[in-house]
């Protein structure tokens, strides 16, 4: 029997996952957490085998959950749902300790198989994500914080400071501060340089 905890900020999505997995005899949903702090507490209390989450949830929390797990005595493994454009996010998550990924559109059987593999100590990641995780270890972006990477990617996609601030629930001033740090750390001059850098390194599509 595999015990899992679901990390989802949406109560509706968390309920949907619980309902979808409930009939599976090999899976027990120990609980649903909505914040990294709740997830860590639940993982400690429930002795879960696998944490099921979404790569966007992991990124929106600045990868705090993976960092928290790495710095704790919790041995729960992590499986994240990903989409077609999530290879670089997955690679960062893999470097930070995520153990596997499954497509958001995968069948229930595929999800169960991935949960089982991860619970049994295997890593479930495409060869592309594995290569990116290895090749990006010494990338210039390794000098950036996760929030700085988020801001850079959104700027490169053409979002305004206000749009980024609203999306990340931070102030416009904080966005501009992160932008300044990115430009300084990467030795870039302006947003045009930043966009070219992001495209060159595959962080956003041209």
C-alpha positions as a Python dict, from the first residue, in 0.01 Angstrom:
ca = {
    (1, 'X'): (0, 0, 0),
    (2, 'X'): (141, 339, -106),
    (3, 'X'): (53, 632, 120),
    (4, 'X'): (51, 967, -57),
    (5, 'X'): (-2, 1331, 37),
    (6, 'X'): (-133, 1572, -227),
    (7, 'X'): (5, 1929, -241),
    (8, 'X'): (-247, 2151, -423),
    (9, 'X'): (-345, 2513, -359),
    (10, 'X'): (-689, 2454, -509),
    (11, 'X'): (-926, 2271, -274),
    (12, 'X'): (-1128, 2159, -576),
    (13, 'X'): (-826, 2010, -752),
    (14, 'X'): (-712, 1843, -432),
    (15, 'X'): (-1057, 1689, -388),
    (16, 'X'): (-1057, 1573, -752),
    (17, 'X'): (-725, 1393, -709),
    (18, 'X'): (-842, 1232, -386),
    (19, 'X'): (-1163, 1110, -551),
    (20, 'X'): (-978, 982, -858),
    (21, 'X'): (-731, 782, -648),
    (22, 'X'): (-975, 663, -379),
    (23, 'X'): (-1092, 350, -568),
    (24, 'X'): (-734, 234, -621),
    (25, 'X'): (-658, -42, -371),
    (26, 'X'): (-282, 13, -396),
    (27, 'X'): (-307, 384, -303),
    (28, 'X'): (-411, 558, 18),
    (29, 'X'): (-446, 936, 20),
    (30, 'X'): (-328, 1042, 366),
    (31, 'X'): (-421, 1407, 319),
    (32, 'X'): (-428, 1718, 101),
    (33, 'X'): (-204, 2017, 181),
    (34, 'X'): (-246, 2367, 39),
    (35, 'X'): (84, 2531, 143),
    (36, 'X'): (446, 2411, 165),
    (37, 'X'): (426, 2442, 545),
    (38, 'X'): (111, 2228, 561),
    (39, 'X'): (268, 1972, 329),
    (40, 'X'): (583, 1936, 540),
    (41, 'X'): (380, 1901, 859),
    (42, 'X'): (151, 1644, 700),
    (43, 'X'): (442, 1444, 559),
    (44, 'X'): (598, 1424, 905),
    (45, 'X'): (272, 1318, 1070),
    (46, 'X'): (140, 1077, 807),
    (47, 'X'): (458, 887, 719),
    (48, 'X'): (372, 919, 349),
    (49, 'X'): (566, 742, 77),
    (50, 'X'): (507, 994, -202),
    (51, 'X'): (406, 1358, -230),
    (52, 'X'): (198, 1423, -543),
    (53, 'X'): (200, 1781, -664),
    (54, 'X'): (216, 1997, -976),
    (55, 'X'): (537, 2154, -1108),
    (56, 'X'): (362, 2494, -1115),
    (57, 'X'): (275, 2457, -745),
    (58, 'X'): (637, 2377, -671),
    (59, 'X'): (759, 2680, -867),
    (60, 'X'): (500, 2921, -724),
    (61, 'X'): (627, 2837, -375),
    (62, 'X'): (981, 2925, -492),
    (63, 'X'): (1067, 2553, -467),
    (64, 'X'): (1042, 2604, -89),
    (65, 'X'): (885, 2263, -39),
    (66, 'X'): (1170, 2075, -210),
    (67, 'X'): (1424, 2281, -17),
    (68, 'X'): (1237, 2213, 306),
    (69, 'X'): (1230, 1841, 237),
    (70, 'X'): (1601, 1836, 157),
    (71, 'X'): (1677, 2009, 488),
    (72, 'X'): (1452, 1784, 697),
    (73, 'X'): (1449, 1424, 814),
    (74, 'X'): (1144, 1349, 597),
    (75, 'X'): (1216, 1072, 346),
    (76, 'X'): (900, 1112, 136),
    (77, 'X'): (964, 1109, -236),
    (78, 'X'): (809, 1359, -478),
    (79, 'X'): (616, 1312, -803),
    (80, 'X'): (514, 1623, -998),
    (81, 'X'): (265, 1675, -1279),
    (82, 'X'): (413, 1854, -1581),
    (83, 'X'): (305, 1997, -1915),
    (84, 'X'): (466, 2031, -2256),
    (85, 'X'): (654, 2352, -2170),
    (86, 'X'): (779, 2246, -1827),
    (87, 'X'): (1111, 2079, -1913),
    (88, 'X'): (1326, 2353, -1760),
    (89, 'X'): (1107, 2377, -1448),
    (90, 'X'): (1128, 1998, -1415),
    (91, 'X'): (1505, 2006, -1454),
    (92, 'X'): (1535, 2260, -1172),
    (93, 'X'): (1300, 2051, -957),
    (94, 'X'): (1503, 1737, -1033),
    (95, 'X'): (1822, 1909, -919),
    (96, 'X'): (1645, 2012, -598),
    (97, 'X'): (1531, 1659, -517),
    (98, 'X'): (1210, 1586, -709),
    (99, 'X'): (1199, 1217, -797),
    (100, 'X'): (969, 1194, -1094),
    (101, 'X'): (728, 1358, -1335),
    (102, 'X'): (410, 1256, -1512),
    (103, 'X'): (214, 1441, -1779),
    (104, 'X'): (-94, 1629, -1660),
    (105, 'X'): (-295, 1453, -1930),
    (106, 'X'): (-173, 1105, -1839),
    (107, 'X'): (-421, 827, -1770),
    (108, 'X'): (-494, 711, -1417),
    (109, 'X'): (-300, 392, -1492),
    (110, 'X'): (7, 592, -1598),
    (111, 'X'): (-16, 804, -1283),
    (112, 'X'): (-44, 495, -1061),
    (113, 'X'): (255, 339, -1238),
    (114, 'X'): (463, 656, -1184),
    (115, 'X'): (361, 673, -817),
    (116, 'X'): (460, 309, -774),
    (117, 'X'): (798, 355, -942),
    (118, 'X'): (881, 664, -738),
    (119, 'X'): (767, 495, -415),
    (120, 'X'): (1000, 204, -497),
    (121, 'X'): (1300, 435, -523),
    (122, 'X'): (1312, 491, -898),
    (123, 'X'): (1344, 823, -1079),
    (124, 'X'): (1081, 889, -1344),
    (125, 'X'): (1211, 1160, -1578),
    (126, 'X'): (1252, 1194, -1952),
    (127, 'X'): (1603, 1182, -2095),
    (128, 'X'): (1563, 1548, -2197),
    (129, 'X'): (1484, 1660, -1843),
    (130, 'X'): (1773, 1452, -1707),
    (131, 'X'): (2013, 1608, -1959),
    (132, 'X'): (1889, 1958, -1876),
    (133, 'X'): (1933, 1894, -1505),
    (134, 'X'): (2293, 1791, -1564),
    (135, 'X'): (2385, 2054, -1823),
    (136, 'X'): (2226, 2342, -1630),
    (137, 'X'): (2414, 2265, -1311),
    (138, 'X'): (2685, 2509, -1419),
    (139, 'X'): (2456, 2740, -1616),
    (140, 'X'): (2474, 3117, -1558),
    (141, 'X'): (2120, 3091, -1419),
    (142, 'X'): (2253, 2886, -1127),
    (143, 'X'): (2357, 3219, -974),
    (144, 'X'): (1994, 3333, -967),
    (145, 'X'): (1739, 3265, -697),
    (146, 'X'): (1422, 3082, -798),
    (147, 'X'): (1225, 3408, -772),
    (148, 'X'): (1479, 3585, -994),
    (149, 'X'): (1441, 3310, -1253),
    (150, 'X'): (1062, 3348, -1238),
    (151, 'X'): (1084, 3724, -1290),
    (152, 'X'): (1335, 3686, -1572),
    (153, 'X'): (1117, 3434, -1755),
    (154, 'X'): (807, 3651, -1723),
    (155, 'X'): (992, 3963, -1840),
    (156, 'X'): (1129, 3767, -2136),
    (157, 'X'): (773, 3664, -2224),
    (158, 'X'): (674, 4030, -2241),
    (159, 'X'): (491, 4071, -1910),
    (160, 'X'): (500, 4413, -1745),
    (161, 'X'): (626, 4469, -1393),
    (162, 'X'): (267, 4520, -1276),
    (163, 'X'): (152, 4194, -1435),
    (164, 'X'): (443, 4006, -1276),
    (165, 'X'): (375, 4165, -937),
    (166, 'X'): (8, 4065, -952),
    (167, 'X'): (90, 3711, -1067),
    (168, 'X'): (353, 3650, -797),
    (169, 'X'): (173, 3845, -522),
    (170, 'X'): (467, 4081, -470),
    (171, 'X'): (508, 4456, -513),
    (172, 'X'): (612, 4629, -834),
    (173, 'X'): (916, 4762, -646),
    (174, 'X'): (1017, 4407, -554),
    (175, 'X'): (983, 4299, -918),
    (176, 'X'): (1212, 4586, -1023),
    (177, 'X'): (1461, 4486, -752),
    (178, 'X'): (1468, 4128, -881),
    (179, 'X'): (1508, 4257, -1237),
    (180, 'X'): (1809, 4464, -1129),
    (181, 'X'): (1967, 4163, -959),
    (182, 'X'): (1916, 3950, -1271),
    (183, 'X'): (2075, 4211, -1497),
    (184, 'X'): (2371, 4253, -1262),
    (185, 'X'): (2431, 3881, -1202),
    (186, 'X'): (2408, 3794, -1571),
    (187, 'X'): (2592, 4110, -1682),
    (188, 'X'): (2307, 4222, -1905),
    (189, 'X'): (2213, 4581, -1987),
    (190, 'X'): (1837, 4583, -2040),
    (191, 'X'): (1521, 4379, -2103),
    (192, 'X'): (1618, 4315, -2465),
    (193, 'X'): (1943, 4150, -2352),
    (194, 'X'): (1748, 3960, -2089),
    (195, 'X'): (1502, 3827, -2347),
    (196, 'X'): (1780, 3717, -2583),
    (197, 'X'): (1953, 3539, -2293),
    (198, 'X'): (1633, 3359, -2192),
    (199, 'X'): (1567, 3243, -2549),
    (200, 'X'): (1928, 3133, -2602),
    (201, 'X'): (1923, 2920, -2288),
    (202, 'X'): (1583, 2769, -2362),
    (203, 'X'): (1404, 2933, -2072),
    (204, 'X'): (1137, 3073, -2301),
    (205, 'X'): (1039, 3011, -2659),
    (206, 'X'): (1143, 3253, -2932),
}
